[in-house]
Amino acid sequence: MSPPVLPASVRRRAVFQLWLANLALGTIVGLNYLVHVPEARGLKVWAFALPALLSSVLTLTLVPAGLFVLAAHFVRSTNLLGTVQAAFWTLFQVLLFADTRIYNIFRYHFNGQVLNLVYTRGSEDTLHLGWQVWTTVMAGLTTMVALQSFLWKRALRSAEAASALSARRGLLRPALVWGAVLLPSVLLEKTLYASAHLGRDGEITRLARLFPLYAPVSMEDIASKVLGLAPTRPEPVELTGFELDYPLAHPRTPTDGPRPNVLVLVVDCLRRDMLAPETMPNASAWAARGSRRFENHVSAGNSTRYGIFALLYGLHGSYWFPFLAERRGPVLIDELARRGYEFGIFGSASMNYPELRATAWSGIEESVHDDFAPPEPWRRDELAGAALERWLVERTGAAAPFFGFVLLDSPHQVYSHPPGRTPFTPSAPDLDYMAMTRNEGPPPAVLEAVRNRYKNAVHHADAVLGGILTALARAGHADDTWVIVTGDHGEEFRECGFFGHTSAYTPQQLEVPFLMRGPGIENGVEQRPSSHADFAPTLLETLGADPALRGSWCLGENLFALPERRKRVLSGWNELGVWTEGAVLRVPLARLEFDVEVYDYAWNVVADDLPVLQAERGTLEQLGAECNRFLRRPAVD
């Protein structure tokens, strides 16, 4: 027998009560964010943080709650209404908890970067969550469905009882009680934030980033226009164009210029300190036999997307999305193709994620080989390396020069290596993300075992590199080939409070080995600051491109003529970093994201940042100009 049809007013009242219950539950889940409130802070900090948490959960739940209240007016079946709400609120609470785990590792929330990982084809080669995560997810879903069912039945009984007593009294009492809590909370935290933003109180404004989709309120524009107060913070870098104007001039190389072969060997997540005989015996021995070693080198991004983009384009990561939208390859590849180079591009993980097929390799997709079937990254590395070795041997005697590229994936999380090959112990049997995302951080023994697992993966990648270098010599190209060994970015193990990469501009996430060897390359150690963005101009200028035109197609320097001092630009998702001599600037690419922030190299906030920002105002202005140099606004009909 179907349940009796309840009046619409009762259904709405029950929906309202279920929302209040989930608002309270979401706030409890969100308490996990508050473990990141700095210790020994005063009452003002907590007077902001607690109401801001409640306000943020309110923001996340208000629209769906309103839609459910509206649906309750038309949907007569309480079973259907309860089922839909249970599904939604279960998903909401599980995703909110997942967001707290994401924030524990990366210090950002669900954003475009996370969604890009989920929906982009090929990301399955990179994302391996492990059984611990899926067990937790299934347990959470099961528990939450049961809880939501219980809460809905309880809300229906409560709403019926309230209706029997007094519709007005039953409806208004919870609204009045919660309104007395919610409205003052929102007003308090917005007032505190606006006051802190106007007074440059970073202690408060930085806390706002703890909460997902926090809606900031700024009084600076009003203070500037109404009160005549001059703004004290620099403007964010804004991209004024939407279409590419690239290159401004093409870097032409002469027909009779040098034509060395080029082989770029990239290892994912390769920290600079991994280049040592115990972890990378093959690469270390190869380098010791004669190479140029860049000791003060950084990837120009804290992820594969931006590190490889800088390496091949010589541009800041702010240009990634315009190039992706137009499927525009780098002039480096264009010019090499024009000069008759043959290409062999190999990746053990899909080059659809990140979207290198649609950017760097868009003009030479037929030369990309990344379809290696085994699920284990270590085995795919072996197959990609073997495919590159065969390609080198098969083209022995070919007249045309070649450009070879490989990206090895095994040192990427989950740090994959062949079973039993564990020169570094104790080694974690797998990567337990639930342990790594605990509020208090992983136990030291767990962290050490995970780090050893990473080192074992690096050791295996080095074995693959050794095979490639041997094949290069066997093909007779050891002396006529530029060989570059590097990483796309680094990897952090909580040295500065983070795990992995993509989260900050720390040395551990950015410093990578950079080795060069080949004709015309002087052996030795280079201590001047260098970047991935310097590779493309170095190669083309060696082939004869005019250095005077460098700024018309890239933003890097020549690795053989580096300046003694420089400020290096680094890229992350929707933001940039700048390494200056004494500090790191974190620069938003969207006005509403955050203000320009200043950190030291251990990623501690510089509280008195105004002197640094004033001293680096010219740096920020130059950064803005560089980010817009190769953009133009679309023509208006």
N, C-alpha and C positions, 0 to 999 in steps of 0.2 A: 504494500500500500504506500503510495506517495505521501510525503508529509503535507500537512495543511498549508495553504498559501497564506503567508503572513502579510499584514499590511505593509505598504511601501515605507511608511514612517518607521516601522520596526526594523525592516531590512536596512534602511539608511543608518539607523541608530547602531545596529550591530556592526555594519561596515566601519562606522566611525570608531567604535570601541576596538575593533581589530586593528585599525590603523594606529590608535594610541598604544596598543600593546606592542606593535612592531616598531613604533618610534622608540619606545622604552628599550626594547630588545636590541635595536640597532645602536642605540647609545651605549648600551652595555658592551656590545661587540666592539664599538669604536673606542672604548677605554684603552684598547691595545695601542692606539696611536699615542696615548699620553706617556708611554714609557720613554718617548723621545723628548719630553720636556726636560730641559737641562736641570740638573740637580741644584739644590740650594737657591731656588728662585723664590721671590717674594709673593705676597698676596696678590699683587696686581697681575702677575703672570697667570696664576690659577683663576683669578676672577675673569680673565679673558678665555683661557683654554677650555674650561668646563662649559661655559655657555656657548662658546664657538663650536664645540663638538655637538652639542644639542642642536644648535642652529643649522649645522651642516647636514645632520641626519634629517632634520625637518625639511631642508631644501631638497634632499634626495627623494623624500617620500611624499611630499605635498601634492604634486601633480598626479601620480598614480592613485593616491587616496581620493582626490577629487573625482577622478574618472570612475573609481569604484562606487563612490557615493551616487554619482549620476547613473551608473549602470543599475544600482539597486532600485532605482525608481522604475525601471522598465523590465528587469529580469525578475520574474516571479519565483523561479526555482531557487530555493536557498541552497540546495545541493550543488547546482551548477555555479551559483555565485561563490559558494565556499570553495569549490574545487579550483576555480580560476584564481581566486585570491590566494589560496594555499600554494599554488604553483608559483605565482608571482612573488609572494613574500618569502617563500623558501629560497627561490633563486636570488632574491635581493640580499637576504642575510648571508647566504653562502658566498656570494660575490663580495660582500662587504668584508667578510672574514678573509677571503683571498686577498683583497686589497691591503689589509693590514699586514699580510705576509709579504706581499710585493714591496710595501713600504719599508718593512724591516730590512730587506736586502738592498733595495735600490734608492730609497728615499724619494720615490715618486709613486703616483697612483696609477690606476688604469688610465691609460692615455692613448694617443695615436700610435705610439711605439708598441705598446702591448697589443692593441688591436691589429696592427700590421703583422705582428708575429702570428696571430691567430688565423687571419684570413688570407695571407699571402701564400700562394702555391709554392711548395718547396720548403716551407718552414718546418715541416715534419722531420727533415734531415737534421735540424738544429735543436728542436724542442724535445727533450726527453725528461718527463717529470718524475718517473719512477713509481713503484707500487705504493710507497708510503703516501704520496700525494693522493693517488686515486683511492686508496683505502680511506683516507681522511675525508675526501669529498663524498664518497658513497655513504659513510657513516653520518656525515653532516646532513646530507640530503634526506636520509631516512629519518633521522631524529627530528629534523625541522618540519618535514611533512606531517609527522605525528603531532608535533607541538602545534602547528597551524590548525590542524583539524580540531584539536582540543580547544584552542582559543576561539575558533569560530563557533563551536557549539556552545561554549560558555557565553560568548557575546550575544548569541541569539537568545539564550535563556535570560540573560540580564536585560536585554532590550525589551523582551516580552514583559518581564516583571515591571520594568520602568513604565512601559506603556499602560499597563493595567492600573498603576498608581496615578500617574499624571504625565501626559506626553510632554508638556512644557517642562516640568521639573526634571524628568528623566533625560531629556535632550540637552538641556542647558547646563545641568550640574557638571558633567565631565568637561563640556566645552569651557565653562567658566573656570573650573579648576586648572585645566591645562592651559587655557589662555592666560591665566595669571602667572603661569610658569614660562610659557613659550615667548610671549610678547616681551616681557621684561628681559629675558635672556638674550633675545635677538637685539633689542635696543642697547643693552649693556655692552655686548661684545662688539657691535658695529661702532658704538661711540668710542670704545677703547681703541679699536683698530684705526679709526679715522684720526683720533688724537695722536696715536703713535706714528702713523704715516706722516702726518704734518710735522711732528717733532723729530722725525728720523730716529724713532725708538725701534731699532731693529730687533730688540728682544721680543717685542710683541708681533711685529709684522712678519718675522720669520716663522713664528709659531703657526700663522695662518696656513702655511703650506703643509702642516700635519694633516689637514682635513680635506677629503675629496670634494672637489667642486666648490671650494670655499668662495663666497662672493664678497670681495673686498669693497670697502667704501672709502674713497679718497676725498679729502677736502682740499688738496693742493691746488686744483684748478680754481676753486672758489676763493681760496686764500690769495691766489695770484691775481685774479680778475677783480675781486671785490675789495680785498684789503690791501692790494698792491704789494704783497710779499713776494720777493723773488724766489723762484724754485731753487732748491739747493742740491737736488739730485740730477744726474745727467739723463738725457733723453735715451730711451732704448734704441737699439739699432732697428730701423724699419726698412723693409724692402719696398722701394717706391715703384718698382716695375714688376711686370708679371710675365713678360715674354723674354726669351733669350736674345741678346745682341752679342753673339759669340761666334767666332773670335772677332775682335775689332780689326785685327790684321792676321793673316795666316802666316805661321812661321815656316817659310820656305827653306828647304835645304838644297844645296847645289847637287847636280847630278854626279859630280866627280868627288863628292865628300866621302869620308870614311863610312863603312857599312858593317860594323861589328854585329855578330849575332847577339841576341839579348835573351837571357833566361832569368826570370823573376820567380824566386821560390819563397812563398809566403806561408807561414805557420800561424794558424789561428791562436789568439790569446797568448802569444809568446812574449813573456816578460824578458827584459834585458838581462836580468841576473840568471836566467836559465842558460845563457851561452857560456857554458863551463864544461870542462872535460868529463865531469861525472854525469851531467844531465844530457849534454849534446856532444858526445865524443867525436862523431863524424864531422859535424860543422866546425867544431873547435880545431880539429886537426887540419881540416881544409883551410881554415882561416890562418892558421899558424904557418902554413906553407907559402903564404904571400897574399895579402889582401889589404884593403883599406877599411879600417874599423872606425865607425862613427860612434864615439863614446857619449856624446851629448845629443842624442837623437830621440825624437818623439814621433809617434804616429800623430797625424793631425786630427784624429778622432778617437772617441772611446768606444767605438763599435766597428764592426766590419764594414758597414755601409760607408761610414765617413772616412775610415782609414784608407780603404782601397780607392775611394773617390779622389781623395787628395793625392794619392800615389800616382794615379793615371791622368788626372786632369790638372793637378797643381792648383786647385781652387779650394776655397772654404766650403764647408758642408752646407752653408746657407743656400748654395746653388743646387743642391741635390734634387729637390722637388721640381724646379723648372726644367732641369735636364731630363728627369724621369718623365715629366708630362710630355715633352717633345721628343723623347726617345733619341736624344742627341749623344753621340759618342764623343770622345776626347779628340782634340786635334793631334795628339800624340799618335793615336792609332791611325787617324786619317793620313798623316804624313808618312808613317812607316809603310802603309799600304801603297801610297803613291810612289814610294821608292822601291817597291817590289818585294817587301818583306812577306814571308809566309808565316802564318799564325797557327799556334797550337795552344789552346786554352783548356786547362784541366782543373776540375774541382771535385773533391770527394763529397762535398755537399752540393745540393742544387744551387745553381747560380740564378735561379728565380727568386731566391731569398738569401740576402737582400737582392734587389732587382738589378743585378749586374748585366743580365742578358738584355735588359731594356735600356741600359745606360752605356757602360763602358764597352760592352761587346755588341751593341746594337747593329753595328756595321759589319760584323764578322761572325754572326751567330753560327754559321756553318762550321766554324773552327772550334766551337765550344763543345767539350766532352765532360759531362757531369752526371751521366745516367749510370751510376754504379749501384747494383741492386742490393747488396747485403745491408742489413739494418745496422750492423756494428760500424761506427765511424772508423775504428782502427783498421778494419778490413777494407773499407772503401778507400782509405788512404793508400793502402798497399796496391789496390787496383788502379787508382788514379796515377800513382807513381809508376807502376808498370806500363800503363798506357803511354805516359810521357816518355818513358825509356824507349819503348818500341818506336814511337814517333821520331825520336832523335836518331835511332839507328837506321830506320827505314829511309830517312832523307840524307843519309851519308852520301857525299859526292854531289849533292844538289848545288846549283850555282847561286840560287837566291839566298839571301840572308834570312834568318828566322827570328821571330819573337815568340818565346815560350813563356808560359805562366802556369803556375800550379798553386792552389790553395788547399793546404792540408788541414783537416778538421778535428783530428783526434784530441788535441789539447783543449778544445772547446768543451764547456760543460755538456756531458757528464764526465769528461776526462777519460776517454776510452783507450784501452790498451789490451793486448792479447792476454787471455787468462794465463796466470802463472808467471807472466813476465813482470815481476815487481822488484826491480833493483832497489827501490826505496820502500822501506817498511817502518812502522806498520802502515798498510795501505787500505783505505776504505773499500769494502767490496762493491759499493755503489755510492751514488750521491743522494743522500737523504735530505731533500729540501725542507722537510718538516723540522729536522734538527737544526738546519742552517738558518731557519727563519724564526726561531724562538725569540721571544721578547728580550730575554737576557743574553741572547747570542748562543752559539754552539759551545759545548764544553771544550776546553783546550785540547784534550786528547782527540776528540772528533775532528776539530779543525786541522790538527796536525796530520791525521790520517787522510783527510780530504786533500790537503796540500801534497802529500806524498803520492796520492792517486794522480793528481795533476802532473807531478814530476815524472811519473811512470809513463803518462801519455806523451809528454814532451820527448822522453827518451825513445819512445816508439816512432814518433814523427821524425826524429833525427835519423833513425835507421832507414826510413823511407828516403830522406834527403841523401843519405850516403849512397843508396842505390842509384838515385838520379845523377849524382855527381860522377859516379863510376861510369854510368852509361854515356854521359857527355864526353868523358875522356875516351871511352871505347869508340865513340863515333868520330873521334878526331877533332873535336871542337873545344878542347880544354883551353887552348891558347888563343882562339879567335872569338871568344864569347864573353860578353859582359855577364857575369853571374851576380845576382843580388840575393842575399838571404836576409829575411826580415820577418816581422810579425805585422798583423793588421792592427793590433792594439795589445795592451797588456791584460793583466788579470790580478785582482786584489783579493787578499785573504784577511780582510779586516784590519790591515795595518792602519788605515785611517777610518775604520768603522764600517766599511763596505765589503760586500762579497761579490766577486765577479767583475763585471764591467758595465758600461753605459750609465753609471750613476754619478760620476764626478770627474774632475780633471786632476786627479792625483798622479804622482809619479808612477805608482804601481799599475795604474790603468793606461798609461800613455807611453812610458819609456819602453822601447823595443830594441832588439839588436838591429843593426844595419851594417851589413858587410857587402863590399863591392870588390870584384876581382875581374881583371880582363885587360885587353890591349889598351894602353894609354892611361891606365889607372895606377897611380903611384901607391906603393905599399906604405903602411904606417897607420898611426892613430890620429884621428881628427877630433880635437876637443872643442872646436867652435860649435855653437848651437845649430842644429840642422833639423829638418822636418821631412815627412813624407812628401809634402808639397814641393820639395826641391828636386825630386827625381825626374819628373817629366822635362822641365827646362834643361836639366843637366844633360839628359840623353839627346834631346834635339839640338842643343847648342854644340855638342860633340859631333853631331852629324852635319853641322855647318849652319844652323839657324842663327840669325842675327840677335845677339844679346840685347841690343838696343830696342828690339821689338818685344821683349819678354813680357812687359806689362800689358801688351795688347791681347794676350791669350792665357796668361796664368798669373798667379800671385806668389810664386815661389822664388827661391834663389838658386844659384848654381852651386852644387855641392863641392866643386873644386875652387870656388872663390867666395867662400862664406864670409859674412861680416863677423867681426869680433863679438859684437853684441846685437841682439835683436829681440823683438817681442813676437812670440810664436802664437798663432791662432789655432785653436782647437775646436772641434765640433761635437755637438751632441744633438739630441732630438729637440728641435725648436729652440735651441740656444747655442751660444758660442762661449768659449773660454779664451782667455788671453794670459799666457805666462809672461809676466814682466820679471824684472830682476829680483824684486822683493815680495811679490804677491801674485795671486791668481785672481783675475776678474771673471766673474760669471755674468754673462750678458744675455738678457732675454731677446728673442726675436719676435715676441708678441707683447704688446703694451700691458695686457692684463695679467701676464704670467707672474712677474715679480720685478722688483727694482734691481738695478745692477748691484751685485754683491761682491765683497772682497774677502778672500780667504788667504791663509798662508799655505805653504806647500804640503802641510799635514792635514789640510782641509779643516782648520779651525777658523771660525769666523773672526775677522778683524773688526772689533767693536768700534774703534775710532777710525772709520773708513773714509771720512770726508777729506782728510789731507791726501790720501791715495787717489781718490776719485778726482780731486781737483788737479793733482799732478798728472793724471792719466787722461785728462779731458781730450787732449789732442790725439791720444791713442784711440779713444772711442770714436772720435770724429773720422779718423783715418779708416777705422774698421767699418764704419757705416758707408764710407765712399767705396771701399773695396767690395763690400757686399752688394753694391748696386752697379758696379762698373760694367758688368756684362748683362744687365737687364734693361728693358725698355717697356714703357707702357704700351698697351695695344692701341693701334690707330683707331680713332673714333670716326665713324662714317658721317 
